[in-house]
Amino acid sequence: EEHARLIASSLRMEVAGTLSPQGVLPVAVHWLPLRPLKATVAIVLRQPTGGRWKYELTLNASTPEVDDVIHLESTLNKTATVAFTLNNAFDTNAEFSAGFTAESSTVFTVRPTEGVLPRASADGQHFYVSFTPYEYGKVATGTLIITTAEMQWSYEVRGEPPVFMLPEAKKRIDDKINPEVERRRLAEKRQSKNFMRRNMAQTGAPQPP
């Protein structure tokens, strides 16, 4: 069965008490799924004296929250790429597959799409996620899924254009007087004042103080 190995590694049962006079036997069921699944399993209880009980147990593990968010920025028709490493959760190598969900934008790619995920104690497998936008100014989203027989990792991927910063506007009018021009203006003013003083002295008119 497709999920047999996953269920066998994540489901555990144990008798939690003794059989009551009414024939009730408490059983503790522990289930720790490591990837989404939905399945029905049979639980069989046998009594040494010959009693046998069979029950059906429905298991339903929904999609969990994403493990991380990957952000990429790129301009139109240019490719941006980020890399990360991943190991198997157990100390054994495991075959994996990687890809984006059907609802994800087609501007994203991942490589490799399959291979062997190293055991937890070894160097991780490198994954490369790329973003190549074909529409200007549009934010793209996608969900990257990496799965093994027993585990699943999911990542939200967001691709955006770079933040555009308006250049600082320069002043078009320079209202500061050039020092050389200012010196010339003052010199001409002094010459004009002296010329008026000489004319007034020649005509005998009272001079300004």
C-alpha positions in Angstrom: 0.0 0.0 0.0 1.2 3.6 -0.8 1.1 4.8 2.8 2.0 1.5 4.6 5.6 2.5 5.4 4.5 5.9 6.6 1.8 4.6 8.8 4.0 1.9 10.2 6.6 4.4 11.3 4.2 7.0 12.7 1.4 5.0 14.3 1.9 3.3 17.7 -0.6 1.5 20.0 -0.4 0.2 23.5 -2.8 -1.3 26.0 -3.5 1.4 28.6 -5.1 -0.8 31.3 -6.8 -4.1 32.0 -10.0 -5.6 30.7 -12.9 -4.4 32.8 -15.8 -6.7 33.9 -17.9 -5.1 31.2 -15.4 -6.2 28.6 -13.8 -2.8 28.0 -10.1 -2.7 27.2 -8.5 0.8 27.1 -6.0 1.2 24.2 -3.8 4.3 23.7 -3.2 5.3 20.1 -0.3 7.6 19.2 0.0 9.0 15.8 2.7 11.4 14.6 2.4 11.9 10.9 5.3 13.6 9.1 3.5 14.3 5.8 -0.2 14.8 4.8 -2.2 11.6 4.1 -5.7 10.1 4.4 -6.1 6.4 5.0 -8.1 3.8 6.8 -6.4 1.1 8.8 -7.6 -2.0 10.7 -6.9 -2.4 14.4 -7.0 -6.0 15.6 -7.0 -6.9 19.3 -6.5 -10.6 20.3 -7.1 -12.1 23.7 -4.9 -15.0 24.7 -8.0 -17.1 25.5 -9.2 -16.6 22.0 -11.1 -13.3 22.0 -10.6 -11.1 18.9 -11.8 -7.6 18.2 -11.3 -5.7 14.9 -11.9 -2.0 14.4 -11.4 0.4 11.6 -9.4 3.6 12.2 -9.5 6.6 9.9 -6.3 8.6 9.7 -6.4 12.1 8.2 -3.3 14.4 8.3 -4.0 17.7 6.7 -1.5 20.0 5.1 0.6 21.8 7.7 1.9 25.3 7.8 4.8 26.0 5.4 8.3 25.3 6.8 9.7 28.6 5.5 9.1 31.6 3.1 11.6 32.2 0.2 11.8 35.7 -1.2 13.3 36.5 -4.6 13.6 39.8 -6.5 14.3 40.2 -10.2 13.7 42.6 -13.1 11.8 41.7 -16.2 13.1 38.7 -18.2 16.0 38.3 -15.7 16.5 35.3 -13.5 17.2 35.4 -9.8 18.2 32.3 -7.9 18.5 31.4 -4.2 20.0 28.2 -2.8 19.4 26.2 0.4 20.3 22.8 1.8 18.1 20.0 3.2 18.7 16.7 5.0 16.4 13.8 5.7 14.8 13.9 9.2 16.2 10.4 9.9 19.7 9.0 9.9 19.1 7.2 6.6 19.3 8.4 3.0 15.9 8.8 1.3 14.8 9.3 -2.3 13.0 12.6 -2.8 11.0 14.5 -5.4 10.7 18.3 -5.6 8.3 20.5 -7.5 5.8 23.3 -7.4 2.1 22.8 -6.9 -0.3 23.2 -9.8 -1.6 26.5 -8.4 1.9 28.0 -8.4 3.0 30.6 -10.9 5.0 29.3 -13.8 7.8 31.8 -13.3 9.3 29.6 -10.6 11.6 26.5 -11.1 13.5 24.2 -8.8 16.4 21.9 -9.3 17.0 19.1 -8.8 13.5 17.7 -9.1 14.5 14.3 -7.8 17.4 12.5 -6.2 18.6 11.1 -2.8 18.3 13.2 0.3 21.3 12.6 2.6 20.8 11.3 6.1 20.5 13.7 9.0 24.2 13.4 10.0 25.6 14.1 6.5 26.0 17.2 4.4 22.7 18.3 3.0 21.3 18.3 -0.6 21.5 21.7 -2.3 18.3 23.0 -3.9 18.2 26.0 -6.3 15.0 28.0 -6.6 14.8 30.4 -9.6 12.4 33.3 -10.5 12.1 34.7 -14.0 9.3 37.4 -14.3 7.6 38.0 -17.6 5.2 40.6 -16.5 6.4 44.0 -15.1 5.4 44.9 -11.5 3.4 41.7 -10.7 4.0 39.8 -7.5 4.2 36.0 -8.1 3.6 33.3 -5.5 4.1 29.6 -5.4 4.4 26.6 -3.1 7.4 24.3 -3.3 6.9 20.7 -2.1 9.8 18.3 -1.3 8.7 14.8 -0.4 10.2 11.5 0.6 8.4 8.3 1.5 8.0 9.4 5.1 8.5 13.2 5.1 7.2 16.4 3.4 8.6 19.9 3.4 6.7 22.9 2.0 7.9 26.4 1.2 6.0 29.5 0.2 7.9 31.2 -2.6 7.4 34.9 -3.4 8.8 36.7 -6.4 8.7 40.5 -6.6 10.3 43.3 -8.7 13.0 45.3 -7.0 11.8 48.3 -4.9 12.0 51.4 -7.1 13.4 54.5 -5.4 12.6 57.9 -6.9 15.8 59.9 -7.4 16.1 62.9 -5.2 15.0 66.0 -7.2 17.7 68.7 -7.7 17.0 72.4 -7.3 16.6 74.0 -10.7 17.2 77.5 -9.5 20.4 78.4 -7.7 19.6 81.4 -5.5 23.1 81.7 -4.2 25.2 84.6 -5.5 28.6 83.7 -6.8 31.2 85.3 -4.5 33.1 86.9 -7.4 29.9 88.4 -8.8 29.1 89.8 -5.3 32.6 91.4 -5.1 32.2 93.1 -8.5 28.7 94.4 -7.6 30.0 96.0 -4.4 32.9 97.6 -6.2 30.6 99.1 -8.8 28.3 100.4 -6.1 31.3 102.1 -4.3 32.5 103.7 -7.6 29.0 105.1 -8.3 28.7 106.6 -4.8 32.2 108.3 -5.2 31.1 109.7 -8.6 28.0 111.3 -7.1 30.1 112.8 -4.3 32.5 114.4 -6.7 29.7 115.9 -8.8 28.0 117.4 -5.7 31.3 118.9 -4.5 31.8 120.7 -7.9 28.3 122.3 -7.8 28.5 123.3 -4.2 25.5 121.2 -3.1 25.5 119.9 0.4 27.1 116.5 0.5 25.5 113.5 2.0 27.1 112.4 5.3 
